[in-house]
Amino acid sequence: MHRILLAFVAAAAMTAPAFAQTVDAMTCADFAKQDHTQQMATIAAIQAFTSQKQASQQLMSDEIFTQLTTKCQGHDDMMVMDAMK
């Protein structure tokens, strides 16, 4: 399962620059509306964005997904980046 997730992240990393420009303006509702491939690209963009700021605490993609789905539940207006704090 972990290998599959890593494969999705690797594929999504190629599309990450397109999402990186919008990830800071994305709400939890926007994330929830995305299909799995789009969510993996968003997670890759978040991972790239947060790795620049927190080099010592890089989160794995499954940790980001869990954090987003947990904190966003019932908070559609919350910004995705706020859910990552």
N, C-alpha and C positions, 0 to 999 in steps of 0.2 A: 504494500500500500504506500509505503514511504517513497519507494522508487517511482511509482506512478505520479505521486504528487510532485516530486522533484522534476520529472519529465515535463509536467504541465508548467511548472515554474520556468524551466529552461525555455520552453516554447513561448511562454508569455513574456519572457524577458525581451524578446525581440520586438514585441509590441509595446513594451513598457514606456518608451519615450512619449508615445501618443497619450498614454494615460497619466504620465507624470505631470503633465501640464494641468490636468483637471483634478487630480486626486486631492489637492488641497481645497477644492471647492465642492467635493462630493459629499452628499449626505448619506446616512445609513439607508434611506429609502432608495436612493440611486444604486447603492451597492446591492441591495436585496433584489432589485429588478434585473440585474445582470445575469447572463447565463454563466455556467461554470467556467468556460474559457475566459470570459471577460473578467470574472472575479479573480481568477488566477493572475491575469495581467495586472489588475488593480493591486493585488497583494504583492506582486513583484515590484511594482512602482513604489508602494509603501515601504517595502523592504529596502529598496535602493535609497529612498528618501531618508529613512530612519538610520540607515547604516552610515550615512554621512554625518549625522548628528550624534550618534551613539555607537561609535566603533567598538566599544568594549561590551556592549549589550545587544548584539545583533540577534534579532528574533528569527526563528525558522518560520517558513511559510505556513505550516500547520498551526503554529502558535498565533500568528497574526489572524488567520481565519477564525480560530476559536475565540480570540479576544474580540474581534469584530462582531461575530454572531452573538456572543454573550452580551456585550455592552450595548449593541444596537437594538437588541430585542425590546420592542415597545418604545423606542426613541427614534422614530423615523426622521425627525428634524435635526438630530445630532450630526455634526460633521464627522466624517470618517477619521480624520486626523485627531479629532478630540477623543474619539473612542480608543485611539491608540495610546493615549497618555496614561 
